[in-house]
Amino acid sequence: MKSFLKILFLILLSVRGFGQSRYVPETTKKIVYNRDAGRCKCCGSTTDLEFDHVIPFSCGGGNEAFNVQLLCLSCNRSKSNSCYCKIHNRKVGLNCCSQSSTSSSEGIESQQCHGTTQKGMRCRNHTTNSSGRCYLHL
């Protein structure tokens, strides 16, 4: 029985090591907080700060310091899975889901994906694909 538990523990430990975690390590948080001077990168607020992925986590963005920034709660919620803060109409990230930054000045219009998730909810990714579906729902 003990050997079974040891094997199970090792399997779980190895699987955990391969999965990407949304958790931002403390050392990265300290680096980002100092680099961003404790202010929201969009509006400059110093309250309700959150660590945001510049390239969205859902699109494969990692937890490295260059991909994490400080945003206040409202700017972060407004940005969601895109590259723009809709409250202040400012670019605060990269939209890796469509593999390009979305800007009307570039002539590229992105739209929310028409696909649905496994839970039956509408996909939150944005796409420039003419089918209206992101890379996950092609």
SVG drawing of the C-alpha trace seen along z (x, -y; Angstrom):
<svg xmlns="http://www.w3.org/2000/svg" viewBox="-24 -58 37 60">
<polyline fill="none" stroke="black" stroke-width="0.4" points="0.0,0.0 2.9,-2.4 4.5,-1.8 1.2,-2.5 0.9,-5.9 4.5,-6.7 3.9,-6.0 0.7,-8.0 2.5,-11.0 5.3,-10.9 2.8,-10.9 0.9,-13.8 4.1,-15.7 5.3,-15.2 1.9,-16.2 1.8,-19.3 5.3,-20.3 4.1,-20.2 1.0,-22.2 1.2,-26.0 -0.1,-27.9 -1.8,-31.3 0.0,-32.0 2.6,-34.7 5.6,-33.9 6.5,-36.4 9.8,-37.3 8.2,-38.3 5.5,-40.3 8.3,-42.3 10.1,-43.0 6.9,-44.1 5.7,-46.2 9.1,-48.1 9.3,-48.4 5.8,-49.8 6.4,-52.1 3.3,-50.7 0.9,-52.3 -1.6,-51.0 0.0,-51.1 -3.2,-52.5 -4.7,-55.1 -1.9,-55.5 -4.1,-54.5 -2.4,-53.1 -5.4,-51.3 -6.8,-47.8 -3.8,-46.8 -3.6,-43.4 -1.0,-41.6 -2.1,-41.3 -0.7,-39.2 0.3,-41.5 -0.2,-38.5 -3.3,-36.9 -2.8,-33.8 -5.6,-32.1 -3.6,-32.7 -0.4,-31.2 1.2,-34.2 3.6,-33.2 4.4,-34.5 7.8,-36.1 8.3,-39.7 8.3,-41.0 4.7,-39.6 3.3,-40.8 2.1,-44.4 0.2,-46.2 -3.3,-47.2 -6.0,-48.4 -9.1,-46.2 -11.3,-48.2 -8.7,-48.5 -7.9,-44.8 -11.5,-43.7 -12.1,-46.1 -9.1,-44.7 -10.2,-41.1 -8.8,-38.9 -7.9,-41.7 -5.2,-44.4 -7.3,-47.5 -8.7,-49.0 -12.2,-49.9 -12.6,-52.4 -9.7,-54.6 -9.5,-53.4 -5.8,-52.7 -3.7,-49.8 -2.3,-47.9 -1.4,-44.6 -1.0,-42.3 -3.7,-40.2 -1.8,-37.0 -5.0,-35.1 -5.1,-36.6 -1.3,-36.8 -1.4,-40.5 -2.2,-43.7 -5.7,-44.9 -6.0,-48.5 -8.5,-50.2 -5.6,-52.3 -4.0,-49.1 -7.2,-48.2 -7.6,-45.0 -10.9,-44.7 -11.2,-42.0 -14.3,-40.6 -15.3,-38.3 -15.2,-34.6 -18.5,-33.0 -17.5,-29.6 -18.6,-28.2 -16.5,-26.7 -16.9,-23.2 -19.1,-24.7 -21.4,-26.1 -20.5,-29.7 -19.4,-32.1 -15.7,-32.1 -13.9,-35.2 -11.1,-35.2 -11.0,-37.8 -10.2,-37.0 -9.6,-38.6 -10.5,-35.4 -13.2,-35.9 -15.1,-32.9 -15.6,-34.8 -13.9,-32.0 -10.6,-32.0 -7.9,-29.4 -9.5,-27.1 -12.8,-26.9 -11.7,-26.7"/>
</svg>
